Amino acid sequence: MQLSVYSNPSTDRLFIRDNGTVKEVVINNLNGNAVYRASSSFAAGNGLIDVTSLPQGMYIVKVTRQNGLISTSKIVVNK
């Protein structure tokens, strides 16, 4: 299944569709530094990621599914 991360650009939060199949979510800045990480507990939630603490800019979202499939997506955070 294709990764679906929205709204993009975002000002306050991101939503990951089908979060019940998610094992881990990592958001990296363009320097490759992880600025957000959530493990298996993410699947139990509502699929929302609060990005209000992230500075404005572009980020890479890496989603690892429980079946091992890894998807990446670029997002933009606007303030």
N, C-alpha and C positions, 0 to 999 in steps of 0.2 A: 504494500500500500504506500502511496506517495505521501511524503511529509506535508502537512498543512499547518503552517504557522501564520497567524493573522492577529491583529491588524498590522499592516506593514505599509507605511511607517507607523510607529506607535509612539504615544506620548506617556502612557501610564502602565499598560499591561499587554501581554501577549497571550494568545490562546493556542494550545496545541490540540488538534483534533485527534480523536481516538486515544486519549491519554491513558486508557486502561491497558494498552499494549506497550507502554513506555517503561523501559528499565532505568534509563538515565538521561538527563538533559544537562548539557554544558553550553554556556554562552561564553565565547571568547571575544576579546577585543581584537583589532586588526594587528596587534603586536603578538598575538597568540596567547595572551594571558587569560586564564579563566576568571571571569567576573561574576559568574553564577554557576552553581552546580546543585542538582537535586537527583537523588537516587530513587530506589524503588518506591519510596513513600509518595513520589509524585503521582504514580498511577492511582493511588487512593484518593487523590484530591480532585479538583474540578478542571484541571488542565490550564489554569491561569498562572502566569508568571508576572510578578510585579517588577517593572523596569523603571520605576520612578527614581530609584537611587543611581541609575546608570547615567553617566554624562552623555550629552548629545553626540551622536556619531553612528558609525556602521559597526555591526557585530556579526559574528558567525554563530548560528545555533546548530549544535550537533545533538541529534536525538538517537539514542540507541534503543531499539525495540527489544522485547523479551526474546524474540526469535533470533537475535544477533544482527539484524539488519540495521545499518547506520545510515542516516540521512542528514544532510546539512542544508542550511538555508541562510541567506544573508538577510539581515533585518536592519532597519534604520530607526534610531530613537531620536525623536524630535522633542524639543522643549518649548 
